[in-house]
Amino acid sequence: MLRAGVLLTILGFGSVGFHYWSDRQLAILIWAEDYQPALGSVIGVLGLALVVAHVVLSKRKQQPSAPQQAFPQQAPQQPFQAGQPPQQPFPQPGQAPQQFPQQQFPPNQQGRPGR
């Protein structure tokens, strides 16, 4: 898009310049001599619009899409219901998981069932 914009800008404003300051014409726009300088100006402005659009789109791609949150979000608290034990929320990223005590086995089994 940038190359097309630059090309159209050069062709458009170049043909306007040739129209006013010389008796030459660009070969690609010689068919439009009757419409100069208006057509050259329109082509040049269209080229500039493409260049500006390319710059704006490239800046949007460089910006981060979502800002980083400073604080992790808390899980919503479940209301207490009679007869049920309170539930622990899942650990949030960055928090260490809850450690459970290791199960003790008799010395002859060493954690291998069936022996």
N, C-alpha and C positions, 0 to 999 in steps of 0.2 A: 504494500500500500504506500509505503514511503517513496519507493522508486517511481511509482506511477504519479504520485503527487508532485515530485520534483520535476519529472519530465513534462507534465502538463503546465506547471508554473513557468518553466523555461520556454516552452513552445508558445504559450499564450502571451506572456509579457514580452517575449522576444519578437513576436509578430507585431505587437503594438509598437514597440521601439523601432522596428524596421519601417513600419508604416509612416511614422512621423519624421524620422531622421535620415532616411535613405530611400532610394528608389528600388531597393532589393526586396524580395519576399522569401519566406521560408518555403521550400518546395512542397512540403507536406500540407501547407495551408494556402497555396496559391489559388486554389479554387474559391477561397472565401475572401478574395480581395474586395469585393463589393460590400462585405459585411464588416470590414475592419473599421475602426479599432474595437467595436463593441464585442465581436466574437472572440477576439484575442483577450480582451479583458475578462470575459466570462470564463474562458478556458483557464486563464491564469488564476482567477479567484477559486475555481473548482480545484485546481492543483493545490493551492494554499489550504483549502479546507481539508483535503486528504492528508496533507502533512500535519496539520493541527490535530486531526482525528487520530493519527498514528501516535503522536506525542502523548495525547491524553490517555489513550488506551494502554500505552506502555507504562505510564505512571501508575495507572490503576492496578496493573499486574504486579508492580513492585511493592505496593502497599500490602501489609498483612491483612488477611480477610477477616479475622476475628481477634479482638484484643485479648491478651492473656489475663486471666482472673488472678487477683492477688491472694484471695482466700478460697480454699476448697469449699464446695457447696456441702451443706449438711443434709443428710437424709431426713425426710419428714418423720416426725415422731408418731408412732402408732398409739392410738388411745388405749389406755389400760382397760382390759375386760376382766371381770371377776372370774376366777377359776382357771385362768391361763397365766403361765409365767411370762414376765416381760421379755420381749424379743430384743436381741442385740442387733443393731444395724450392721450391714456389711462393711468391712473395712474400706476406707477411702484410699485412692491411689496415694502413695507416699507414706502410708501408715504401715507399721509392721503388723503382720497377722498375729492373732492371739495364739500364744503357745499353750499347749496342753501338756500335762505331766506324762512322762514316759511310762509305759506299762511295764511292770516288773514280771519276769518269767523265772521259774525255778532254774537252778544252774544246769540241770540235765537237758532241758528243752531248748534253751537259747532262742526262743521265738520261732522254732520250726515245728509246725503241727505235724502230727502223725509219727513222731519218733519217740 
